[in-house]
Amino acid sequence: MRSYSKVLYAWGVTKQINIRLDDEVHARLAARAEAEGTTVTALITQAAERDPRLDGGAATAAAFLATHAAEFADAFPDEEPDSATGQAA
């Protein structure tokens, strides 16, 4: 994995950043990384990739709507689109 990271770095695909963590947070990250057979960098990268604030707003809104569509339909039945025309009733 390290050699792959070096290749990506040489190609300019990855960016290096420096962050400061208190000792307790770093120790927990290091223990988890060791238990999972990965690196602290990989854990932080995975956490950043899962952060919904980094997604496009439209994707986040679509996911929210898909999750809560039934609640909106129940709360606003007059606003539900007709299944045949797609227009509100």
N, C-alpha and C positions, 0 to 999 in steps of 0.2 A: 504494500500500500504506500509506503514512503516513497519508493521510486516513482510511482504514478503521480504522487503529489508534486514531486520535483519536476516531472515532465510538464504538468499543468502549470506550475509556477513559471517555468522557463518559457512557456508559450504565452504567458500573461493572462491565463484563464482565471487564476485565483488572485485574491488580494490579501495581503497580510495586514492585520490590525493588532494593536496592543490594547489590552484592557487591564484594569486593576480589580482584583478580587480580594476580599478579606481572607484570612487564613482558613477559617472554618468552611467557607464556600468552596475554596480551592481544594481542601481536603476531601470534602464530600464528592466533588466532581472527579477528583483523582481516584477515589475508591470506586465510584460507579464505573468509570472508564476501565479500570483494571478488571472489575467483575464482568464487564461486558466485552472485554477483549478489544477495546477501542482506545481512542485518545480523548483528552479533554477538549482539544480543538474540534474533533468530530462531534462530541456531545453538544458543544456550544453552537456549532453550525446547524445541527439537526433542530435544536431549540429555535434558532432564528428562522429556519425554513418553515416551522410549524406556526409561527406567529401570524395570526390572521391580519394584523395591521400592515403586513408586507404584501398582502394580496391586493389585487385590483378591487376597487370599491364595488364594481358591478358583480364580480364573482362572489364577494362577501354578501351583498344584498340578495343575489339569487339563491345562495345557500340558506340564508335566513328565511326567505320566502318559502322555499321548498320544505323547510323544517316546520314552519308555522302556518302553512296554507290553510289547513283545516280550521285552525283557530280563527283566522280572518274570515273564512267562509261562514262560520257560525256567528261571528260577531256582526258581520255586515252582509246578511243574505241578499239584500236588495242590490248590492254592488257586484254580486257574483256574475261573471259573464255567462251568457247562454252557450251551451256546448256546441250548438249548431252554427251560430253566427259569430261567436266570440265577443259579442256586444253585451254591455251590462243590461240587466233586466229592466 
